C-alpha cells in the first residue's frame, strides 16, 4: 500500500461553513495514521492523534469513538473526507463533518522507505513519509508531547517545524530516521526495533519509495536482480538498497 503525506485545507462542522485555523499534517502508512494539528500563529497542539483505520489509539483529546467516514475525489485532485465524529467545541456531540485534504508527499532523489512505529508500551508513535517526520507521545491522561520535522535536502539536515510538550520524551528525526530506514528494508508489520533504548513495533511499512527509485534510475546490477525470480537475488537486492541508505542522512 503506497504511503502518503497530506495537509488539511479546511474543515467544516455541518451546517457551519468551512474554515481552517490549524497547520495540520498527517502521515498514512499501511492504514496507520499520525495526525498533528497545531494552531496557526500559536505554538500549541490543537490535536494530535495516532489511529488505525478510523480507531483512535493515542489522542490528545482522549477521543476513543471511531470516526465513521469515507473519501471522495474532488475535481482539483484534493480528497474530501465526509464523516461523523465527536465535535470538540460541541462537548463531544457526534457531528457530521467534512475535511479537505491535499497530497503533499515529496521525495528527493534518494527516496527512502516510509514507516510508522509504535512504542511497545503503546504511548508513542513516530513516523516518516518522504521528507516529513512526525512524533506524538502521551505519557498520561493530561501530559502530551508532539514534534514535526522536515528534511532539507540542500543542507541534508532535519529541521524542526513544530514542537510542543516535554521534548525530552519525543525522539528527534536525527536519532531515529537512519536506523528505522535501514530496519524497514528487512522488516514487516509487527517486527520490533530498538531506538535509543526503547522498543518500537513496526505498525506500517511501505517500500513504494524504494521501488520508485529503482524504476526511475535503473542500473545494470539492480535491473539484473529485480527481474530474477530467485529468492536469493531479492535478498541481495535488499542488501544493495540498505548499503545505499547507509550513506544517506
Backbone as CSV, one residue per row, in Angstrom:
resi,resn,N_x,N_y,N_z,CA_x,CA_y,CA_z,C_x,C_y,C_z
1,UNK,0.849,-1.188,0.000,0.000,0.000,0.000,0.888,1.243,0.000
2,UNK,0.735,2.149,-0.953,1.575,3.343,-1.007,1.413,4.204,0.240
3,UNK,2.513,4.838,0.641,2.449,5.769,1.762,2.023,7.135,1.255
4,UNK,1.625,7.997,2.197,1.133,9.311,1.795,1.292,10.302,2.933
5,UNK,1.666,11.530,2.568,1.648,12.660,3.497,0.631,13.657,2.967
6,UNK,-0.229,14.148,3.850,-1.281,15.065,3.415,-1.363,16.269,4.344
7,UNK,-1.880,17.369,3.801,-2.137,18.577,4.589,-3.621,18.904,4.507
8,UNK,-4.191,19.260,5.655,-5.604,19.621,5.641,-5.778,21.042,5.125
9,UNK,-6.727,21.201,4.204,-7.017,22.502,3.616,-8.146,23.199,4.361
10,UNK,-9.140,22.440,4.798,-10.263,23.041,5.532,-11.022,21.967,6.282
11,UNK,-11.801,22.404,7.268,-12.713,21.535,7.992,-14.060,22.235,8.090
12,UNK,-15.111,21.455,8.053,-16.456,22.000,8.177,-17.265,21.107,9.109
13,UNK,-17.792,21.707,10.182,-18.727,21.014,11.059,-20.124,21.416,10.613
14,UNK,-20.805,20.485,9.962,-22.106,20.829,9.389,-23.103,21.252,10.465
15,UNK,-23.927,22.279,10.211,-24.092,23.016,8.951,-23.237,24.286,8.863
16,UNK,-22.236,24.424,9.726,-21.407,25.628,9.729,-20.530,25.682,8.472
17,UNK,-20.034,26.875,8.110,-19.164,26.997,6.928,-17.780,26.400,7.187
18,UNK,-17.077,26.094,6.123,-15.731,25.533,6.218,-14.735,26.606,6.649
19,UNK,-13.682,26.198,7.342,-12.629,27.116,7.777,-11.356,26.307,8.023
20,UNK,-10.274,26.975,8.278,-9.025,26.325,8.684,-8.246,27.252,9.590
21,UNK,-8.055,26.840,10.831,-7.297,27.646,11.780,-6.106,26.875,12.340
22,UNK,-5.738,25.776,11.668,-4.603,24.981,12.122,-3.631,24.723,10.977
23,UNK,-2.446,24.295,11.349,-1.471,23.767,10.394,-1.458,22.263,10.634
24,UNK,-2.175,21.528,9.805,-2.413,20.106,10.039,-1.708,19.247,9.000
25,UNK,-0.898,18.317,9.486,-0.203,17.362,8.631,-0.498,15.956,9.130
26,UNK,-0.722,15.037,8.208,-0.988,13.646,8.572,-0.165,12.716,7.695
27,UNK,0.293,11.623,8.289,1.022,10.583,7.572,0.191,9.312,7.564
28,UNK,0.202,8.610,6.448,-0.545,7.362,6.304,0.391,6.297,5.744
29,UNK,0.569,5.232,6.523,1.374,4.095,6.070,0.656,2.814,6.467
30,UNK,0.219,2.053,5.490,-0.388,0.762,5.757,-1.653,0.812,6.591
31,UNK,-2.409,1.898,6.487,-3.643,2.001,7.252,-3.477,2.646,8.609
32,UNK,-2.231,2.881,9.035,-1.970,3.618,10.272,-1.746,5.087,9.936
33,UNK,-2.254,5.967,10.806,-2.155,7.406,10.589,-1.528,8.084,11.805
34,UNK,-0.703,9.089,11.555,-0.297,10.037,12.595,-0.772,11.401,12.128
35,UNK,-1.496,12.085,12.988,-2.178,13.331,12.628,-1.788,14.396,13.646
36,UNK,-1.097,15.446,13.214,-0.668,16.515,14.114,-1.248,17.840,13.648
37,UNK,-1.992,18.494,14.548,-2.661,19.751,14.222,-2.221,20.830,15.208
38,UNK,-1.474,21.798,14.718,-1.039,22.906,15.565,-1.806,24.159,15.176
39,UNK,-2.104,24.985,16.164,-2.866,26.199,15.909,-2.031,27.207,15.128
40,UNK,-2.601,27.750,14.072,-1.924,28.756,13.266,-1.629,29.994,14.116
41,UNK,-0.395,30.483,14.041,0.063,31.678,14.758,0.257,31.428,16.249
42,UNK,-0.057,30.234,16.730,0.137,29.922,18.142,0.985,28.660,18.243
43,UNK,1.712,28.521,19.348,2.677,27.437,19.497,2.124,26.362,20.426
44,UNK,0.962,25.788,20.078,0.466,24.670,20.882,-0.339,23.726,20.004
45,UNK,-0.527,22.514,20.517,-1.229,21.477,19.770,-2.728,21.671,19.880
46,UNK,-3.405,21.764,18.750,-4.862,21.745,18.744,-5.339,20.317,18.936
47,UNK,-4.682,19.407,18.246,-4.986,17.997,18.409,-3.870,17.178,17.784
48,UNK,-3.547,16.067,18.406,-2.605,15.119,17.826,-3.150,13.729,18.088
49,UNK,-3.036,12.869,17.088,-3.600,11.533,17.233,-2.842,10.538,16.384
50,UNK,-2.864,9.291,16.842,-2.374,8.170,16.046,-3.517,7.177,15.968
51,UNK,-3.860,6.765,14.754,-5.035,5.915,14.566,-4.727,4.765,13.615
52,UNK,-5.565,3.721,13.713,-5.554,2.639,12.732,-6.929,2.612,12.108
53,UNK,-6.951,2.773,10.765,-8.219,2.969,10.067,-8.895,4.187,10.696
54,UNK,-10.019,3.975,11.382,-10.721,5.116,11.983,-10.735,5.034,13.513
55,UNK,-9.947,4.091,14.089,-9.944,3.903,15.534,-8.775,4.648,16.159
56,UNK,-9.067,5.503,17.143,-8.038,6.305,17.799,-7.277,5.446,18.814
57,UNK,-5.945,5.420,18.693,-5.116,4.678,19.633,-4.511,5.629,20.656
58,UNK,-3.881,6.695,20.166,-3.359,7.766,21.017,-4.001,9.059,20.554
59,UNK,-4.614,9.801,21.474,-5.324,11.022,21.089,-5.189,12.049,22.198
60,UNK,-4.729,13.257,21.854,-4.535,14.301,22.858,-5.849,14.780,23.459
61,UNK,-6.962,14.562,22.748,-8.276,14.972,23.249,-9.019,13.822,23.918
62,UNK,-8.333,12.668,24.047,-8.930,11.486,24.681,-10.185,11.000,23.964
63,UNK,-10.257,11.211,22.661,-11.390,10.703,21.890,-11.155,9.233,21.569
64,UNK,-12.121,8.390,21.896,-11.987,6.952,21.665,-13.044,6.412,20.710
65,UNK,-14.042,7.230,20.375,-15.089,6.787,19.452,-14.520,6.768,18.036
66,UNK,-14.585,5.627,17.330,-14.049,5.575,15.962,-14.771,6.553,15.040
67,UNK,-14.007,7.190,14.153,-14.625,8.034,13.134,-15.362,7.156,12.129
68,UNK,-16.491,7.650,11.649,-17.248,6.979,10.588,-17.135,7.866,9.364
69,UNK,-16.315,7.456,8.372,-16.020,8.380,7.277,-15.718,7.642,5.981
70,UNK,-15.794,8.396,4.888,-15.371,7.906,3.580,-14.802,9.082,2.795
71,UNK,-14.129,8.788,1.678,-13.477,9.823,0.882,-14.092,9.930,-0.505
72,UNK,-14.084,11.172,-1.008,-14.481,11.434,-2.385,-13.406,12.307,-3.031
73,UNK,-13.082,12.016,-4.289,-12.070,12.796,-5.005,-12.702,14.063,-5.584
74,UNK,-12.073,15.217,-5.328,-12.552,16.488,-5.855,-11.937,16.756,-7.232
75,UNK,-12.560,17.623,-8.034,-12.059,17.899,-9.392,-10.611,18.377,-9.438
76,UNK,-10.156,19.092,-8.398,-8.785,19.614,-8.406,-7.760,18.611,-7.887
77,UNK,-8.213,17.390,-7.562,-7.300,16.363,-7.084,-7.266,16.208,-5.583
78,UNK,-7.806,17.165,-4.832,-7.882,17.039,-3.381,-8.867,15.939,-2.998
79,UNK,-8.772,15.482,-1.752,-9.684,14.464,-1.240,-10.630,15.077,-0.218
80,UNK,-11.915,14.792,-0.369,-12.932,15.255,0.569,-13.289,14.110,1.500
81,UNK,-13.026,14.299,2.788,-13.386,13.311,3.806,-14.743,13.693,4.387
82,UNK,-15.685,12.773,4.336,-17.041,13.009,4.831,-17.337,11.986,5.910
83,UNK,-17.731,12.464,7.089,-17.973,11.508,8.150,-18.667,12.095,9.354
84,UNK,-18.627,11.330,10.431,-19.228,11.723,11.703,-18.245,11.409,12.816
85,UNK,-18.050,12.369,13.721,-17.124,12.177,14.830,-17.501,13.135,15.958
86,UNK,-17.055,12.882,17.202,-17.330,13.830,18.282,-16.720,15.196,17.984
87,UNK,-17.494,16.249,18.170,-17.033,17.613,17.904,-16.505,18.231,19.198
88,UNK,-15.202,18.588,19.258,-14.617,19.116,20.494,-15.311,20.361,21.023
89,UNK,-15.722,21.288,20.143,-16.326,22.525,20.636,-17.844,22.414,20.794
90,UNK,-18.360,21.182,20.677,-19.776,20.934,20.949,-19.929,19.880,22.039
91,UNK,-18.968,19.896,22.973,-18.985,18.978,24.116,-19.002,17.513,23.696
92,UNK,-18.331,17.220,22.588,-18.200,15.833,22.175,-19.410,15.224,21.511
93,UNK,-20.373,16.053,21.122,-21.572,15.543,20.446,-21.190,15.035,19.055
94,UNK,-21.680,13.846,18.681,-21.419,13.318,17.349,-21.962,14.281,16.296
95,UNK,-21.083,14.704,15.400,-21.431,15.740,14.425,-20.908,15.358,13.043
96,UNK,-21.704,15.626,12.018,-21.245,15.416,10.644,-20.164,16.445,10.316
97,UNK,-19.143,16.000,9.613,-18.050,16.910,9.263,-17.564,16.642,7.848
98,UNK,-16.840,17.622,7.299,-16.180,17.496,6.002,-14.778,18.092,6.117
99,UNK,-13.795,17.341,5.714,-12.421,17.834,5.695,-11.855,17.686,4.284
100,UNK,-11.135,18.700,3.844,-10.472,18.644,2.546,-8.977,18.434,2.781
101,UNK,-8.430,17.400,2.129,-7.026,17.042,2.293,-6.293,17.136,0.954
102,UNK,-5.031,17.568,1.014,-4.203,17.678,-0.191,-2.931,16.841,-0.031
103,UNK,-2.624,16.064,-1.052,-1.424,15.226,-1.034,-0.181,16.104,-1.149
104,UNK,0.728,15.991,-0.169,1.971,16.766,-0.195,3.178,15.838,-0.153
105,UNK,2.967,14.570,-0.506,4.059,13.606,-0.481,5.178,14.063,-1.406
106,UNK,6.362,14.225,-0.846,7.519,14.665,-1.619,8.707,13.784,-1.287
107,UNK,9.372,13.311,-2.320,10.572,12.507,-2.108,11.710,13.115,-2.907
108,UNK,12.888,13.150,-2.291,14.036,13.693,-3.009,14.651,12.614,-3.896
109,UNK,15.809,12.902,-4.451,16.445,11.962,-5.380,16.816,10.648,-4.703
110,UNK,17.019,10.680,-3.390,17.362,9.469,-2.646,16.148,8.994,-1.859
111,UNK,15.068,8.687,-2.555,13.827,8.279,-1.898,14.057,7.063,-1.012
112,UNK,13.423,7.078,0.142,13.628,6.039,1.147,12.285,5.469,1.582
113,UNK,12.298,4.372,2.335,11.032,3.763,2.754,10.255,4.655,3.713
114,UNK,8.969,4.367,3.810,8.098,5.066,4.758,7.697,4.089,5.850
115,UNK,7.445,4.596,7.041,7.123,3.706,8.154,6.426,4.475,9.274
116,UNK,5.686,3.717,10.079,5.114,4.217,11.331,5.435,3.193,12.410
117,UNK,5.999,3.669,13.515,6.374,2.817,14.637,5.562,3.196,15.869
118,UNK,5.260,2.192,16.697,4.597,2.419,17.981,5.443,1.798,19.078
119,UNK,5.669,2.553,20.158,6.423,2.002,21.276,5.665,0.827,21.877
120,UNK,6.400,-0.127,22.439,5.761,-1.327,22.972,4.777,-1.019,24.090
121,UNK,5.012,0.075,24.825,4.072,0.426,25.888,2.841,1.147,25.350
122,UNK,2.819,1.407,24.040,1.640,1.983,23.397,1.514,3.482,23.471
123,UNK,2.452,4.166,24.131,2.281,5.599,24.388,2.829,6.506,23.294
124,UNK,3.680,5.982,22.432,4.382,6.827,21.473,4.247,6.301,20.050
125,UNK,4.008,7.218,19.115,4.022,6.897,17.693,5.009,7.825,17.001
126,UNK,5.833,7.269,16.124,6.718,8.072,15.298,6.593,7.572,13.863
127,UNK,6.709,8.483,12.900,6.554,8.064,11.515,7.241,9.002,10.555
128,UNK,7.547,8.470,9.373,8.176,9.269,8.323,7.616,8.860,6.969
129,UNK,7.234,9.860,6.203,6.845,9.662,4.806,7.568,10.724,3.993
130,UNK,8.396,10.293,3.065,9.134,11.250,2.259,10.022,12.137,3.106
131,UNK,9.771,13.424,3.072,10.607,14.395,3.769,9.953,14.925,5.040
132,UNK,8.920,14.231,5.539,8.193,14.689,6.726,8.282,13.644,7.831
133,UNK,8.575,14.104,9.040,8.678,13.242,10.222,7.739,13.777,11.296
134,UNK,6.941,12.885,11.884,6.041,13.249,12.974,6.268,12.328,14.164
135,UNK,6.100,12.877,15.361,6.179,12.086,16.589,5.142,12.609,17.575
136,UNK,4.380,11.694,18.170,3.408,12.071,19.201,3.581,11.115,20.371
137,UNK,3.485,11.660,21.590,3.701,10.855,22.787,2.744,11.282,23.880
138,UNK,2.056,10.311,24.450,1.109,10.585,25.524,1.521,9.796,26.757
139,UNK,2.069,10.508,27.744,2.590,9.848,28.930,1.511,9.582,29.964
140,UNK,0.454,10.392,29.962,-0.627,10.227,30.931,-1.890,10.816,30.330
141,UNK,-2.928,10.930,31.157,-4.182,11.464,30.665,-4.105,12.921,30.268
142,UNK,-3.108,13.653,30.804,-3.022,15.089,30.520,-1.698,15.498,29.887
143,UNK,-0.675,14.663,30.013,0.649,15.022,29.504,0.815,14.527,28.073
144,UNK,1.063,15.461,27.152,1.162,15.115,25.739,2.294,15.914,25.113
145,UNK,3.048,15.264,24.225,4.145,15.934,23.525,4.092,15.566,22.051
146,UNK,4.519,16.495,21.203,4.469,16.251,19.760,5.593,17.009,19.070
147,UNK,5.930,16.518,17.868,7.029,17.125,17.121,6.825,16.886,15.627
148,UNK,7.128,17.904,14.822,7.126,17.748,13.372,8.436,18.299,12.815
149,UNK,9.063,17.534,11.923,10.305,17.968,11.294,10.223,17.765,9.784
150,UNK,10.974,18.571,9.054,11.068,18.429,7.608,12.521,18.296,7.201
151,UNK,12.774,17.471,6.190,14.148,17.256,5.741,14.511,18.275,4.668
152,UNK,15.607,19.007,4.892,16.089,19.986,3.930,17.209,19.349,3.113
153,UNK,16.868,18.945,1.897,17.807,18.196,1.058,19.075,18.988,0.753
154,UNK,18.930,20.297,0.581,20.089,21.117,0.227,21.167,21.058,1.298
155,UNK,20.723,21.055,2.573,21.673,21.052,3.683,21.802,19.677,4.332
156,UNK,20.981,18.715,3.879,20.996,17.347,4.389,20.801,17.303,5.900
157,UNK,19.818,18.065,6.366,19.509,18.075,7.798,17.997,18.021,8.001
158,UNK,17.602,17.491,9.155,16.204,17.547,9.577,16.018,18.812,10.405
159,UNK,15.002,19.583,10.075,14.752,20.849,10.761,13.395,20.807,11.450
160,UNK,13.370,21.215,12.713,12.125,21.213,13.482,11.187,22.309,12.982
161,UNK,9.957,21.918,12.658,8.942,22.873,12.214,7.950,23.180,13.324
162,UNK,7.804,22.240,14.266,6.875,22.449,15.382,7.235,21.491,16.504
163,UNK,7.139,21.974,17.741,7.312,21.113,18.908,6.448,21.632,20.040
164,UNK,5.954,20.709,20.848,5.099,21.081,21.975,5.209,20.002,23.041
165,UNK,5.130,20.416,24.303,5.207,19.460,25.388,6.640,19.147,25.782
166,UNK,6.810,18.104,26.578,8.114,17.700,27.090,8.925,17.028,25.981
167,UNK,9.835,17.781,25.361,10.585,17.255,24.226,11.609,16.203,24.621
168,UNK,11.897,16.092,25.921,12.815,15.051,26.378,12.236,13.664,26.137
169,UNK,10.908,13.597,25.962,10.245,12.312,25.764,9.914,12.036,24.297
170,UNK,10.297,12.952,23.412,9.980,12.799,21.993,11.272,12.630,21.199
171,UNK,11.366,11.553,20.437,12.563,11.297,19.645,12.659,12.262,18.468
172,UNK,13.841,12.816,18.269,14.081,13.674,17.117,14.381,12.815,15.892
173,UNK,14.129,13.378,14.726,14.344,12.640,13.480,15.790,12.180,13.344
174,UNK,16.723,13.019,13.747,18.138,12.676,13.607,18.519,11.449,14.423
175,UNK,17.731,11.134,15.451,18.009,9.982,16.300,17.477,8.687,15.715
176,UNK,16.362,8.769,15.000,15.652,7.553,14.620,15.634,7.241,13.130
177,UNK,15.662,8.244,12.257,15.369,8.008,10.836,16.352,7.058,10.159
178,UNK,17.641,7.276,10.319,18.614,6.419,9.634,18.461,4.970,10.066
179,UNK,18.308,4.739,11.369,18.138,3.382,11.883,16.852,2.755,11.371
180,UNK,15.750,3.501,11.468,14.455,2.961,11.051,14.411,2.691,9.553
181,UNK,15.028,3.564,8.753,15.080,3.337,7.309,15.789,2.027,6.988
182,UNK,16.910,1.790,7.663,17.655,0.563,7.424,16.881,-0.669,7.844
183,UNK,16.236,-0.607,9.018,15.465,-1.751,9.509,14.233,-2.000,8.653
184,UNK,13.653,-0.930,8.111,12.442,-1.079,7.297,12.698,-1.914,6.051
185,UNK,13.947,-1.926,5.580,14.280,-2.696,4.385,14.083,-4.197,4.592
186,UNK,14.169,-4.640,5.831,14.083,-6.075,6.108,12.976,-6.407,7.107
187,UNK,12.062,-5.472,7.323,11.025,-5.661,8.331,9.633,-5.685,7.717
188,UNK,8.709,-6.288,8.456,7.293,-6.281,8.108,6.525,-5.810,9.332
189,UNK,5.228,-5.555,9.146,4.401,-5.131,10.261,4.504,-6.141,11.408
190,UNK,4.755,-5.629,12.615,4.872,-6.491,13.782,6.296,-6.723,14.237
191,UNK,7.275,-6.458,13.378,8.670,-6.604,13.773,9.049,-5.505,14.761
192,UNK,10.066,-5.797,15.579,10.474,-4.880,16.648,11.859,-4.308,16.356
193,UNK,12.029,-3.027,16.647,13.318,-2.367,16.520,13.548,-1.535,17.777
194,UNK,14.781,-1.522,18.266,15.125,-0.737,19.452,15.717,0.596,19.019
195,UNK,15.118,1.683,19.510,15.570,3.030,19.172,15.865,3.790,20.456
196,UNK,17.120,4.159,20.643,17.522,4.924,21.821,17.082,4.225,23.112
197,UNK,17.193,2.893,23.125,16.865,2.116,24.310,15.396,1.791,24.494
198,UNK,14.557,2.188,23.543,13.113,1.930,23.622,12.715,0.993,22.489
199,UNK,11.936,-0.044,22.816,11.472,-0.981,21.799,10.243,-0.434,21.081
200,UNK,10.308,-0.426,19.753,9.196,0.018,18.920,8.767,-1.115,17.997
201,UNK,7.474,-1.126,17.673,6.910,-2.115,16.762,6.593,-1.438,15.430
202,UNK,6.995,-2.056,14.328,6.617,-1.543,13.012,5.123,-1.771,12.806
203,UNK,4.354,-0.694,12.774,2.914,-0.798,12.528,2.592,-0.653,11.045
204,UNK,3.372,0.136,10.350,3.194,0.299,8.910,4.551,0.411,8.245
205,UNK,4.750,-0.327,7.165,5.992,-0.267,6.402,5.638,-0.210,4.926
206,UNK,6.202,0.742,4.210,5.930,0.866,2.781,7.237,1.037,2.026
207,UNK,7.434,0.187,1.037,8.646,0.258,0.237,8.405,0.956,-1.092
208,UNK,7.271,1.643,-1.235,6.973,2.300,-2.509,8.039,3.314,-2.885
209,UNK,8.668,3.939,-1.875,9.721,4.912,-2.165,10.920,4.236,-2.815
210,UNK,11.288,3.053,-2.295,12.429,2.347,-2.858,12.133,1.870,-4.269
211,UNK,10.917,1.391,-4.511,10.555,0.941,-5.849,10.605,2.108,-6.828
212,UNK,10.149,3.285,-6.352,10.174,4.485,-7.203,11.608,4.789,-7.635
213,UNK,12.516,4.657,-6.701,13.899,4.998,-7.005,14.504,4.017,-8.009
214,UNK,14.289,2.738,-7.809,14.890,1.733,-8.673,14.367,1.858,-10.092
215,UNK,13.055,2.046,-10.237,12.463,2.074,-11.559,12.800,3.351,-12.314
216,UNK,12.983,4.450,-11.598,13.246,5.711,-12.277,14.730,5.909,-12.569
217,UNK,15.581,5.177,-11.827,17.019,5.275,-12.038,17.610,3.868,-12.148
218,UNK,17.282,3.120,-13.197,17.769,1.747,-13.300,19.266,1.702,-13.560
219,UNK,19.917,0.713,-12.970,21.308,0.446,-13.286,21.432,-1.053,-13.519
220,UNK,22.475,-1.477,-14.152,22.569,-2.855,-14.627,22.396,-3.872,-13.510
221,UNK,23.116,-3.698,-12.414,23.068,-4.702,-11.362,21.702,-4.767,-10.702
222,UNK,21.046,-3.592,-10.500,19.722,-3.575,-9.899,18.711,-4.240,-10.824
223,UNK,18.760,-3.915,-12.109,17.811,-4.488,-13.056,17.993,-5.995,-13.151
224,UNK,19.234,-6.437,-13.137,19.519,-7.860,-13.249,18.902,-8.620,-12.085
225,UNK,18.993,-8.062,-10.902,18.428,-8.710,-9.727,16.919,-8.583,-9.707
226,UNK,16.412,-7.393,-10.068,14.979,-7.130,-9.955,14.156,-8.069,-10.827
227,UNK,14.680,-8.465,-11.982,13.926,-9.305,-12.899,14.162,-10.798,-12.668
228,UNK,14.978,-11.114,-11.685,15.243,-12.523,-11.407,14.185,-13.081,-10.474
229,UNK,13.687,-14.306,-10.717,12.672,-14.907,-9.853,13.265,-15.571,-8.624
230,UNK,14.590,-15.572,-8.502,15.218,-16.293,-7.407,15.130,-15.505,-6.106
231,UNK,14.783,-16.203,-5.029,14.658,-15.566,-3.721,16.002,-14.996,-3.274
232,UNK,17.115,-15.710,-3.569,18.433,-15.245,-3.147,18.745,-13.871,-3.736
233,UNK,18.274,-13.642,-4.958,18.547,-12.364,-5.604,17.792,-11.228,-4.941
234,UNK,16.587,-11.516,-4.434,15.840,-10.472,-3.742,16.516,-10.117,-2.427
235,UNK,17.152,-11.102,-1.791,17.914,-10.821,-0.579,19.091,-9.910,-0.915
236,UNK,19.759,-10.199,-2.047,20.864,-9.350,-2.498,20.369,-7.939,-2.772
237,UNK,19.184,-7.830,-3.411,18.608,-6.527,-3.719,18.395,-5.712,-2.456
238,UNK,17.843,-6.343,-1.396,17.625,-5.639,-0.136,18.938,-5.148,0.449
239,UNK,19.976,-5.983,0.345,21.277,-5.586,0.876,21.833,-4.396,0.108
240,UNK,21.637,-4.402,-1.211,22.131,-3.297,-2.034,21.437,-1.995,-1.680
241,UNK,20.108,-2.074,-1.471,19.358,-0.880,-1.079,19.832,-0.385,0.276
242,UNK,20.039,-1.326,1.235,20.472,-0.951,2.580,21.830,-0.268,2.542
243,UNK,22.728,-0.777,1.674,24.048,-0.163,1.572,23.954,1.269,1.077
244,UNK,23.055,1.516,0.122,22.882,2.877,-0.385,22.298,3.780,0.691
245,UNK,21.340,3.228,1.458,20.728,4.031,2.516,21.741,4.375,3.595
246,UNK,22.694,3.479,3.840,23.666,3.709,4.906,24.555,4.914,4.626
247,UNK,24.608,5.339,3.359,25.420,6.509,3.006,24.600,7.791,2.979
248,UNK,23.296,7.688,3.316,22.419,8.862,3.299,22.234,9.401,4.703
249,UNK,21.563,10.562,4.804,21.320,11.231,6.076,22.635,11.496,6.782
